[in-house]
């Protein structure tokens, strides 16, 4: 079951990365699409699209907790108010 959830997560991440890259390529990145990797954690932000679909942190895990303050600082740098929503690995 773990393998299936990893495949789904990877697929969702790749889809999101693809969409954000498409936003970046349109009109000189008019939407303000940005992403940054911290260890295996991925942070995404699109200034002109509100909501958590495109403004999210994915894959944060125990090993990447050391990057938590850097992630918060990055969201401050890109002037985006960080909101927390925690979903367990099992999506409970």
C-alpha positions in Angstrom: 0.0 0.0 0.0 2.9 2.4 0.8 4.2 2.0 -2.8 0.9 3.0 -4.3 0.7 6.1 -2.1 4.2 7.1 -3.1 3.3 6.7 -6.7 0.2 8.8 -6.3 2.2 11.5 -4.4 4.9 11.6 -7.0 2.3 11.9 -9.8 0.5 14.7 -8.0 3.8 16.6 -7.4 4.8 16.2 -11.0 1.5 17.5 -12.2 1.7 20.5 -9.9 5.3 21.2 -11.0 4.2 21.0 -14.6 1.3 23.4 -14.1 3.5 25.9 -12.2 6.1 25.8 -14.9 3.4 26.5 -17.5 2.2 29.5 -15.4 5.8 30.7 -15.3 6.2 30.5 -19.0 3.1 32.6 -19.7 3.3 36.4 -20.0 6.7 36.7 -18.1 5.4 34.8 -15.1 2.4 37.1 -14.6 0.9 34.8 -12.1 3.9 34.9 -9.8 4.5 31.2 -9.8 7.4 30.0 -7.6 8.6 26.8 -6.1 11.5 25.8 -3.9 12.8 22.5 -2.7 14.0 22.0 0.9 15.5 18.5 1.2 12.7 16.3 -0.2 10.1 18.9 0.8 8.6 21.0 -2.0 7.1 24.5 -1.4 4.8 26.0 -4.0 3.4 29.5 -4.3 1.3 31.3 -7.0 0.7 34.9 -6.1 -2.4 35.4 -8.3 -4.2 32.2 -7.3 -5.5 31.9 -3.8 -6.1 28.7 -2.0 -4.2 25.6 -1.1 -4.2 23.8 -4.4 -1.3 25.9 -5.7 0.0 27.4 -2.5 1.2 24.4 -0.5 4.1 22.5 1.1 4.3 18.9 0.1 6.3 15.9 1.3 7.5 17.3 4.5 8.8 14.5 6.7 10.7 13.9 9.9 14.1 14.3 8.2 13.1 17.7 6.7 11.9 19.3 10.0 15.3 21.0 10.1 14.1 23.1 7.1 10.9 24.3 8.8 12.2 27.8 9.7 13.7 28.1 6.1 10.3 27.3 4.6 8.6 29.9 6.8 11.2 32.4 5.9 10.8 31.7 2.2 7.1 32.3 2.4 7.8 35.6 4.2 10.3 36.5 1.4 7.7 35.8 -1.3 5.2 37.8 0.8 2.7 35.0 1.2 0.9 34.5 4.5 1.6 31.0 5.7 -1.3 28.9 6.8 -1.0 25.5 8.4 -3.0 22.4 7.4 -1.7 19.0 8.4 -2.7 15.9 6.6 -1.3 12.6 7.9 0.5 10.2 5.6 -2.6 8.1 5.5 -4.8 11.1 4.7 -7.1 10.6 7.8 
